[in-house]
Amino acid sequence: MKACKALGMCCLIEVHTEAELARVLQLEGLEGHLLGINNRDLGTFKVDLAVTKHIMDSPSGQEVKRRGILMVAESGIFTPDDVAFVQEAGVGALLVGESLVKQGDPATGVKQLLSLA
């Protein structure tokens, strides 16, 4: 994180569980960086957007909100309803890959995902 900050960049620090988030929140200098919640279980590759809601509803998720740290929802975001679900859970940004890669025109895909098309 120090190297990124020295270069005028920020880190995206990924978590998969509430316990991982609790550990990350103990890092010094965390403010100004992004925290991402990966909805994909890397053991089974199963994707569940409820992971974001569970983590954001946890005490650590509440601390993130209190501290004003920007949370990123990662993986499994394919529809405007998915976007709304993770936003309602408390994330302020999205990391979208697969749903856009499958689009013939990524710009149209973004517009559809954000209900702009």
C-alpha positions as CSV (number, residue, x, y, z in Angstrom):
1,M,0.0,0.0,0.0
2,K,2.9,2.4,0.8
3,A,4.4,1.8,-2.7
4,C,1.1,2.5,-4.4
5,K,0.5,5.6,-2.4
6,A,4.0,6.9,-3.2
7,L,3.2,6.4,-6.9
8,G,-0.1,8.3,-6.5
9,M,-2.1,5.1,-6.9
10,C,-4.5,3.2,-4.7
11,C,-4.8,-0.5,-4.0
12,L,-7.8,-2.7,-4.5
13,I,-7.7,-5.2,-1.6
14,E,-9.9,-8.2,-2.1
15,V,-11.7,-10.1,0.6
16,H,-13.9,-13.2,0.5
17,T,-15.1,-13.4,4.1
18,E,-16.1,-11.3,7.0
19,A,-13.0,-12.6,8.8
20,E,-10.7,-11.5,6.0
21,L,-12.3,-8.0,6.1
22,A,-11.8,-7.8,9.9
23,R,-8.1,-8.5,9.4
24,V,-7.8,-6.0,6.5
25,L,-9.5,-3.3,8.6
26,Q,-6.6,-3.5,11.1
27,L,-4.1,-2.3,8.5
28,E,-2.6,1.1,8.9
29,G,-3.2,3.6,6.1
30,L,-6.2,1.8,4.7
31,E,-8.2,5.0,4.0
32,G,-7.8,6.1,0.4
33,H,-7.6,2.5,-0.8
34,L,-10.5,0.3,-2.2
35,L,-11.8,-2.8,-0.6
36,G,-13.4,-5.4,-2.9
37,I,-15.7,-8.3,-2.0
38,N,-15.3,-11.2,-4.4
39,N,-18.6,-13.0,-4.7
40,R,-16.9,-16.0,-6.3
41,D,-15.9,-18.9,-4.0
42,L,-12.4,-19.7,-5.3
43,G,-12.6,-23.3,-4.1
44,T,-15.8,-24.1,-6.0
45,F,-16.1,-21.1,-8.4
46,K,-19.7,-20.8,-7.3
47,V,-20.9,-17.1,-7.4
48,D,-23.3,-15.8,-4.8
49,L,-24.1,-12.1,-4.6
50,A,-25.4,-12.7,-1.0
51,V,-21.7,-12.8,0.0
52,T,-21.6,-9.0,-0.5
53,K,-24.8,-8.5,1.6
54,H,-23.5,-10.8,4.3
55,I,-20.2,-9.1,4.6
56,M,-21.6,-5.6,4.4
57,D,-24.2,-6.4,7.1
58,S,-21.5,-7.8,9.5
59,P,-19.8,-5.6,12.2
60,S,-16.8,-5.2,9.9
61,G,-19.0,-4.1,7.0
62,Q,-20.6,-1.5,9.3
63,E,-17.1,-0.3,10.3
64,V,-16.3,0.1,6.6
65,K,-19.4,2.3,6.2
66,R,-18.5,4.3,9.3
67,R,-15.0,4.9,8.1
68,G,-16.1,5.9,4.6
69,I,-14.0,3.3,2.8
70,L,-15.2,2.6,-0.8
71,M,-16.3,-1.0,-1.3
72,V,-16.3,-2.7,-4.6
73,A,-18.5,-5.6,-5.5
74,E,-16.7,-8.2,-7.6
75,S,-17.9,-11.2,-9.7
76,G,-21.4,-12.3,-10.6
77,I,-22.8,-8.9,-11.7
78,F,-24.8,-9.5,-14.9
79,T,-28.1,-7.5,-14.7
80,P,-29.4,-4.2,-13.5
81,D,-31.0,-6.1,-10.6
82,D,-27.6,-7.4,-9.6
83,V,-26.2,-3.9,-9.6
84,A,-29.2,-2.7,-7.5
85,F,-28.7,-5.6,-5.0
86,V,-25.0,-4.9,-4.3
87,Q,-25.6,-1.1,-4.2
88,E,-28.4,-1.6,-1.6
89,A,-25.9,-3.8,0.3
90,G,-23.6,-0.8,0.6
91,V,-21.0,-1.0,-2.1
92,G,-20.1,2.1,-4.1
93,A,-18.3,0.6,-7.1
94,L,-18.4,-2.5,-9.3
95,L,-15.8,-4.6,-10.9
96,V,-17.4,-6.3,-13.9
97,G,-15.6,-8.6,-16.3
98,E,-17.4,-11.7,-17.6
99,S,-20.7,-10.1,-18.3
100,L,-19.0,-7.4,-20.4
101,V,-16.6,-9.8,-22.2
102,K,-19.6,-11.8,-23.4
103,Q,-21.1,-8.7,-25.0
104,G,-20.5,-7.9,-28.7
105,D,-20.2,-4.3,-27.8
106,P,-18.9,-3.5,-24.3
107,A,-20.2,0.1,-24.3
108,T,-23.7,-1.2,-24.9
109,G,-23.2,-3.9,-22.2
110,V,-22.3,-1.2,-19.7
111,K,-25.3,0.9,-20.6
112,Q,-27.6,-2.2,-20.3
113,L,-26.0,-3.1,-16.9
114,L,-26.6,0.4,-15.6
115,S,-30.1,0.6,-17.1
116,L,-29.0,3.4,-19.5
117,A,-29.9,1.6,-22.7
